[in-house]
């Protein structure tokens, strides 16, 4: 059975979007693991924090979970025109928790999604830049929902199909 991870950086509407994407994937017989980064309560990354306390076990566990997948959907709101701090922080810890900072996402396939009360496009662009820098192959198709624009399930299903197809290669 194909398997994808869904990284969620929200306890609100983006969490709901992640849950909906999980349901759609399961209807396609895709195994899904949702990892909500908010629930991890990672300390704020800094070199000082790492030197004082080392890499938290939670960050090591997150890195192991990410390494176990070949494809992801990243679901995060836009904060001040970029991605939310919880996402950036989790990726900072993840890059420090592997042998090479790119190990977690290098050559993985990633789809991006957001629910936004504002535009959402800048947040998607910021996520695209970060995950490309981490070595991921980002799908051209993105999912953007707002209070006025619900999820296009056909587009979501196509994203899931692409992730499954590309993660087999």
C-alpha positions as CSV (number, residue, x, y, z in Angstrom):
1,X,0.0,0.0,0.0
2,X,1.4,3.4,-0.9
3,X,2.2,5.7,2.0
4,X,2.5,9.5,2.4
5,X,3.1,11.8,5.4
6,X,1.1,14.9,6.1
7,X,3.0,17.5,8.1
8,X,0.6,20.0,9.7
9,X,1.7,23.3,11.3
10,X,-1.6,24.3,12.8
11,X,-4.2,23.5,15.5
12,X,-7.0,25.2,13.5
13,X,-8.3,25.3,10.0
14,X,-5.1,23.9,8.5
15,X,-5.4,20.9,10.8
16,X,-8.9,20.4,9.4
17,X,-7.5,20.6,5.9
18,X,-4.9,18.0,6.8
19,X,-7.6,15.7,8.1
20,X,-9.6,16.1,4.9
21,X,-6.6,15.3,2.8
22,X,-6.0,12.2,4.9
23,X,-9.6,11.1,4.3
24,X,-9.2,11.7,0.5
25,X,-5.9,9.7,0.5
26,X,-7.4,6.8,2.4
27,X,-10.2,6.6,-0.2
28,X,-7.5,6.0,-2.7
29,X,-6.1,3.2,-0.5
30,X,-3.1,5.3,0.5
31,X,-1.7,4.9,4.0
32,X,-1.3,8.3,5.7
33,X,0.5,9.5,8.8
34,X,-0.4,13.0,10.1
35,X,2.3,14.6,12.1
36,X,1.0,17.8,13.8
37,X,4.1,19.9,14.5
38,X,2.2,22.1,17.0
39,X,1.7,19.0,19.2
40,X,5.4,18.4,19.5
41,X,6.2,21.5,21.6
42,X,9.7,21.8,20.3
43,X,11.9,24.4,22.0
44,X,12.8,27.4,19.8
45,X,15.9,26.4,17.8
46,X,19.1,28.3,18.3
47,X,22.8,27.2,18.4
48,X,22.8,28.2,22.1
49,X,19.8,26.0,22.8
50,X,21.4,23.1,21.0
51,X,24.7,23.6,22.8
52,X,23.1,23.8,26.2
53,X,20.5,21.0,25.9
54,X,21.4,19.0,22.8
55,X,18.9,17.8,20.3
56,X,15.5,17.0,21.9
57,X,14.3,13.4,21.6
58,X,11.1,14.8,20.1
59,X,13.2,16.3,17.2
60,X,15.0,13.0,16.7
61,X,11.7,11.2,16.6
62,X,10.3,13.7,14.1
63,X,13.4,13.2,11.9
64,X,12.9,9.4,12.0
65,X,9.3,9.7,11.0
66,X,10.1,12.0,8.1
67,X,12.9,9.7,6.9
68,X,10.4,6.9,6.8
69,X,8.3,8.6,4.1
70,X,9.1,9.3,0.4
71,X,6.3,11.8,-0.1
72,X,4.6,14.5,1.9
73,X,1.9,17.1,1.9
74,X,2.9,20.1,4.0
75,X,-0.2,21.9,5.4
76,X,0.5,25.3,7.0
77,X,-1.1,28.7,7.3
78,X,0.5,31.9,6.1
79,X,1.9,34.0,8.9
80,X,3.0,37.6,8.1
81,X,3.6,36.6,4.5
82,X,5.7,33.5,5.2
83,X,5.3,30.2,6.9
84,X,4.4,29.8,10.6
85,X,7.2,29.8,13.1
86,X,6.3,26.2,14.2
87,X,7.1,24.9,10.7
88,X,10.4,26.7,10.3
89,X,11.4,25.7,13.9
90,X,10.5,22.0,13.3
91,X,12.5,21.9,10.1
92,X,15.5,23.6,11.8
93,X,15.5,20.9,14.4
94,X,15.0,18.2,11.8
95,X,17.9,19.3,9.8
96,X,20.1,19.2,12.9
97,X,18.8,15.7,13.8
98,X,20.1,13.9,10.7
99,X,23.6,13.0,9.5
100,X,23.4,15.6,6.8
101,X,21.0,18.6,7.0
102,X,19.2,17.7,3.8
103,X,18.7,14.0,4.6
104,X,15.0,14.3,5.7
105,X,13.7,15.8,2.4
106,X,16.4,15.2,-0.2
107,X,14.8,13.6,-3.3
108,X,11.4,13.4,-1.6
109,X,8.3,14.6,-3.3
110,X,6.3,17.3,-1.6
111,X,2.9,18.9,-2.2
112,X,2.0,22.2,-0.5
113,X,-1.3,23.2,1.0
114,X,-2.7,26.1,3.0
115,X,-5.9,27.4,4.4
116,X,-5.6,31.2,4.7
117,X,-7.7,34.0,6.1
118,X,-5.6,36.3,3.8
119,X,-4.0,35.5,0.5
120,X,-2.0,32.4,1.2
121,X,0.2,32.6,-1.9
122,X,3.2,34.1,-0.1
123,X,3.1,31.4,2.6
124,X,3.1,28.8,-0.2
125,X,6.0,30.5,-1.9
126,X,8.0,30.6,1.3
127,X,7.4,26.9,1.9
128,X,8.4,26.1,-1.7
129,X,11.7,28.0,-1.2
130,X,12.5,26.2,2.0
131,X,11.7,22.7,0.8
132,X,13.5,23.1,-2.5
133,X,16.5,24.3,-0.5
134,X,16.2,21.1,1.6
135,X,16.4,19.1,-1.6
136,X,12.7,18.2,-2.1
137,X,11.0,17.9,-5.4
138,X,8.0,20.2,-5.1
139,X,4.8,19.6,-7.1
140,X,3.6,22.4,-9.3
141,X,0.1,21.8,-8.1
142,X,-0.7,23.6,-4.8
143,X,-3.8,23.6,-2.6
144,X,-5.1,26.9,-1.4
145,X,-8.3,27.3,0.5
146,X,-9.9,30.3,2.2
147,X,-13.1,31.0,4.0
148,X,-14.7,31.9,0.7
149,X,-12.9,29.2,-1.4
150,X,-13.4,25.6,-0.3
151,X,-11.1,22.7,-1.1
152,X,-11.3,21.6,-4.7
153,X,-11.4,17.8,-4.1
154,X,-10.5,17.0,-7.7
155,X,-7.3,19.0,-7.4
156,X,-6.5,17.4,-4.0
157,X,-7.1,13.9,-5.4
158,X,-4.8,14.7,-8.3
159,X,-2.1,15.9,-5.9
160,X,-2.4,12.7,-3.9
161,X,-2.2,10.6,-7.1
162,X,1.0,12.5,-8.2
163,X,2.6,12.0,-4.8
164,X,1.9,8.3,-4.9
165,X,3.1,7.9,-8.5
166,X,6.3,9.9,-8.0
167,X,7.2,8.2,-4.7
168,X,7.3,4.8,-6.4
169,X,10.0,5.8,-8.8
